[in-house]
Amino acid sequence: MARYNARESEQHWQREWDSRQSFAASNDFTKPKAYVLEMFPYPSGRIHMGHVRNYTMGDVIARFRKAQGFNVLHPMGWDAFGLPAENAARDKGVNPRDWTYDNIAAMRKELKMMGLAIDWSREFATCDPEYYAQQQKLFVEFFKAGLVYRAEADVNWDPVDHTVLANEQVIDGKGWRSGAPVERKKLSQWFFRITAYSDDLLSALDTLDRWPEKVRTMQKNWIGRSEGLRFTFDLSNGRKIDVFTTRPDTLFGASFVAISPDHPLATEIAKSNPKAAGFIEECHRIGTSEAAIETAEKLGFDTGITAAHPFDENWKLPVMIANFVLMGYGTGAIFGCPAHDQRDLDFANKYKLPVLPVVVPEGEDAKAFKVGKDAYTGPGKLANSQFLDGLDVDTAKAEVINRMEREKRGTRTVNYRLRDWLVSRQRPWGCPIPMIRCEKCGYVPVPEDQLPVKLPDEIKFEGAGNPLASHPTWKHTSCPQCGGKAERETDTCDTFVDSSWYFARFADPKSEAPVNKNATDYWMPVDQYIGGIEHAILHLLYARFFTRGLHKLGYTTIDEPFAGLFTQGMVCHETYKNGNGEWVTPDEVEKRDGKAFLTGTNVEVTIGSSEKMSKSKKNVIAPETIIGVYGADTIRWFMLSDTPPERDIEWTDEGASGCWRFVQRIWRLIDEAGELAAPGTKPGIVEGASLELRRATHKAIAAVTDDLEHLRFNRAVAQIYTLAGAIGGDAKVDPAAKREALEALVLLCGPMMPHLAESCWQALGHKTMVADTAWPKAELALTQSDTVTYAVQVSGKLRGTFEIAKGSPKEIVEATALALEPIQRALDGKAPKRVIVVPDRIVNIVA
């Protein structure tokens, strides 16, 4: 046999799989199913190494499940609406639709080069009218079910481009394109009522035992259930103001009341106070995101109004307008207790407000305890708090709430950080919202027989604002109810809507209904979902909400879309800079004697840290280039090797070369196998080296199977290396045992290096394909060792280990343990008080 030719082999087997439709999911709903899905990509034009790692992992699981006899659904689609297409249209004068579909074609070609076991017959893009027609149907049905409504909301407004900006488009308070100071503006927007499911979305997280704990915690924090007190302050202007707090125990440490710049009281004050109006305008330049507000300098404006303390009417607190108070959380008003909240402390110090500790650590003198630069947020006893003095925090909270309720000044309240989902986007490249505005009838849904509301063929990015709103004809229509003149909604859907139900559409992408209930009842939930941790909150939370909406509408019987979730690590690479501090690409660098130089020169470049591959730092390696040099199986093997899949992995040329060498080694093992039994021959009774090879084979089968079940890809790779080493030994072995080992090696490699596996399987004389071959099963008797390793503890500390025949008598095990040099040192010549032997596991010695 010649050297393994990856290029020829991979092209050949990809054509074979395609012609045989090897990975088309069956519509036989009586078979056990496995739905494997990676988060679908945005069609940027090229796949990157992050895609390669993500889709390789999913592909391994899909091929593994297929070999185990499951009916596998492993589809691919495109999250195709979004800003990059608009930017290309605006900057290059291209049609966003053409740009997007050209990119899809290029990326599809690259993904197919990876040899992915995908059912391409189910492919769709979210910008396909056939897809967003169904999404528009769902929008109307959600609207009729009370899950969609229209209301005013704050947005980031670019006064030059006359458009709404996403939070990430606001840079240092300015529009990313125009550079104009951003304004916060109220616009009438469309919302999904996700808060209707706040409690369910939170409590159901405990049932998602195959999700990473980190992701569940992030979602819990985002939903943000908090129990506290809602109560009323009496104001000096004769008004009242409601406040929500989770720390009613700290009421006697209050030094101010703060309201949001958007609170009705602030708005009223601004009408007659130009300075207050100016302050509020300044606050609005921060932007609307919580992150922007949280990181901004904490600023306040004293309204001149005071609030009477609820337990002492003579105690007056200044009412401040504060830029860090959110109108959307609680009541839009808080009381500040600087001693026990860092944000409040920073604010109080800035405006020279009192700081009175009311929770004192155990053992501290209440009179002497002071708060410095850091607020005290730990446990303790109440002090300086009248009737609460001496109580612990929880008891004090309950006491304040009970008193407030008795006096009818407040109520025990559960509050959520989660807000309803604003889905309106004033952008043209998105799914049109299927609503019509009539002066007489108000907002009316587009009738189903008029869907889809298609985007215009030509979208002109000229001038300011949303091109759909300025289109000469597109928005003009008639009212479905009265027949009078009306206008289409020119907002489009947030692209997160597109990705909140695509997984259900894959169950039957040709269905005339948005979701085929019979198909989703069979395929859903997704058994294994794979994607980046950056989608832990919004995408996954919206998908969970949308699935509950589909359940309410009768499209499915489940509430949770993803039974198993895995978040893979990033792919990293060294960074390089030239003498001018400019980033240099890896293909411009060559290494000599541990240093890096510009290729073909003696000009040294600086080697920087290994960071996530990114265009901005030019440390990107094109997968297509690597596949052209080494083949897809090499790059797949690299992505699975060495590093646990949830951690970041560093791409190195040396690592890629090592993987390529292993590909050739497996090929040589087949070539140099020598005498083999005929295909299908079962090994008889063997001993010696043949028996040891059989044991190595079945131990590998058992271990790789278990590792793939638990997504331990790097450990599965290590097991395959071990098996290859056992096969490559010099000892002469039984021809049937050798064939068994080689076939197991090939089949175990199949999910990871599928092209190589098919070529090796054929070389071993098989007429079938690995893609159609059952997963090997380990013989239990051959996976068990004749020896065991005992751990030896002295007084609870591990002091040594030893190997001995399984089932050895207790006396021999005890004598062997006591003879170990580390044990003798630990005993220091003294006889042990007691020796406890746990058979085939551990020896405990009490000194």
Secondary structure, 3 states (H helix, E strand, C coil): CCCCCHHHHHHHHHHHHHHHCCCCCCCCCCCCEEEEEECCCCCCCCCCHHHHHHHHHHHHHHHHHHHCCCEEECCCEECCCCHHHHHHHHHHCCCHHHHHHHHHHHHHHHHHHCCCCCCHHHCEECCCHHHHHHHHHHHHHHHHCCCEEEEEEEEEEECCCCEEECHHHEECCEECCCCCECEEEEEEEEEECHHHHHHHHHHHHHHCCECCHHHHHHHHHHHCEEEEEEEEEEECCCCEEEEEECCHHHHHHCCEEEECCCCHHHHHHHHHCHHHHHHHHHHHCCCCCHHHHHHCCCCEEEEEEEEEECCEEEEEEEEEEECCCCCCCCCCEEEECHHHCHHHHHHHHHCCCCCCCCEECCCCCCCCCCCCCCCCCCCCEECCCHHHCCCEHHHHHHHHHHHHHHCCCEEEEEEECCCCEECEECCCCCCECCEEEECCCEEEECCHHHCCCCCCCCCCCCCCCCHHHHCCCCCEEECCCCCCEEEECCCEECHHHHCCCHHHHCCCCCCCCCCCHHHHHHHCCECEEEECHHHCCHHHHHHHHHHHHHHHCCCCCCCCCECEEEECCCEEEEEEECCCCCEECHHHEEEECCEEEECCCCCEEEEEEEEECCCCCCCCCCHHHHHHHHCHHHHHHHHHCCCCCCCCEECCHHHHHHHHHHHHHHHHHHHCCCCCCCCCCCCCCCCHHHHHHHHHHHHHHHHHHHHHHCCCHHHHHHHHHHHHHHHCCCCCCCHHHHHHHHHHHHHHHCCCCHHHHHHHHHHCCCCCCHHHCCCCCCCHHHHCCCEEEEEEEECCEEEEEEEEECCCCHHHHHHHHHHCHHHHHHHCCCCCCEEEEECCCEEEEEC
